[in-house]
Amino acid sequence: MKKFMLLHFGFETPTPEIMEAWNNWFESIKDIEVERGGFKSGREISKDGATDLPWGPGCITAYNIIEAEDMAAAEKVAQENPFITSIRVYELR
């Protein structure tokens, strides 16, 4: 099995229905999930300095590391997620 990171983009205040959908998704991946985490705030560092990252539709809000056979299988897991804006899937080395 290979490892993949799913980066969750976007934030909106969750309704009870959204939370139920997320909890159902987390339950559905429990056997392949290696790690899960969320973010509170962040800063972007560049040659021009550092700036606060805004909390909204374009921010990274959370991640999951899962095990899957290949990218296609990892994408299928991501597509079943009740994402807000999008999910990016990366194979880990």
C-alpha positions as CSV (number, residue, x, y, z in Angstrom):
1,M,0.0,0.0,0.0
2,K,1.1,3.6,-0.7
3,K,0.5,6.6,1.4
4,F,-1.4,9.7,0.2
5,M,-2.1,13.0,1.8
6,L,-5.5,14.6,1.3
7,L,-5.5,18.4,1.9
8,H,-8.9,19.9,2.5
9,F,-9.5,23.4,1.2
10,G,-12.2,25.9,2.2
11,F,-14.1,26.8,5.3
12,E,-17.6,27.6,6.2
13,T,-19.4,27.4,9.5
14,P,-20.7,23.8,9.6
15,T,-24.3,23.0,10.0
16,P,-25.4,19.8,11.9
17,E,-25.9,18.2,8.5
18,I,-22.4,19.0,7.3
19,M,-20.9,17.7,10.6
20,E,-22.9,14.5,10.2
21,A,-21.6,14.0,6.7
22,W,-18.0,14.6,7.8
23,N,-18.4,12.2,10.7
24,N,-19.8,9.5,8.4
25,W,-16.9,10.0,6.0
26,F,-14.3,9.8,8.8
27,E,-16.0,6.5,10.0
28,S,-15.9,5.2,6.4
29,I,-12.1,5.7,6.1
30,K,-11.0,4.6,9.6
31,D,-9.5,1.4,8.3
32,I,-7.2,3.2,5.8
33,E,-6.5,6.4,7.7
34,V,-3.0,6.7,9.1
35,E,-3.2,10.2,10.5
36,R,-5.6,13.2,10.6
37,G,-5.2,16.8,11.6
38,G,-6.6,20.2,11.4
39,F,-5.3,23.8,11.2
40,K,-6.1,26.8,13.3
41,S,-4.1,29.6,11.7
42,G,-1.1,30.1,9.5
43,R,1.4,32.4,8.0
44,E,2.9,32.5,4.6
45,I,6.7,33.2,4.5
46,S,8.2,34.6,1.3
47,K,11.2,36.7,0.3
48,D,8.9,39.7,0.9
49,G,8.2,38.8,4.5
50,A,5.4,37.0,6.4
51,T,1.7,37.5,6.2
52,D,-1.3,36.0,8.0
53,L,-3.2,33.5,6.0
54,P,-6.9,34.3,5.8
55,W,-9.5,31.8,7.0
56,G,-12.0,31.2,4.2
57,P,-12.7,29.4,0.9
58,G,-9.1,29.3,-0.2
59,C,-7.4,28.1,3.0
60,I,-6.2,24.7,3.9
61,T,-8.3,23.6,6.9
62,A,-7.3,19.9,7.5
63,Y,-5.4,16.9,6.2
64,N,-5.7,13.1,6.2
65,I,-3.0,10.6,5.5
66,I,-4.5,7.4,4.1
67,E,-3.2,4.2,2.6
68,A,-4.4,3.2,-0.8
69,E,-3.3,0.9,-3.6
70,D,-2.7,3.8,-6.1
71,M,-3.7,7.4,-7.0
72,A,-7.0,6.2,-8.5
73,A,-8.0,4.6,-5.2
74,A,-7.0,7.6,-3.2
75,E,-9.0,9.9,-5.6
76,K,-12.1,7.7,-5.1
77,V,-11.8,8.2,-1.3
78,A,-11.4,12.0,-1.8
79,Q,-14.5,12.1,-4.1
80,E,-16.6,10.5,-1.4
81,N,-15.7,13.3,1.1
82,P,-18.2,16.1,1.8
83,F,-15.6,18.8,0.9
84,I,-16.3,22.5,1.2
85,T,-14.2,23.9,-1.7
86,S,-11.9,21.0,-2.9
87,I,-9.5,18.3,-1.8
88,R,-6.0,17.9,-3.2
89,V,-4.4,14.4,-3.2
90,Y,-0.7,13.9,-3.1
91,E,1.2,10.6,-3.1
92,L,3.8,10.6,-0.3
93,R,7.4,9.5,-0.8
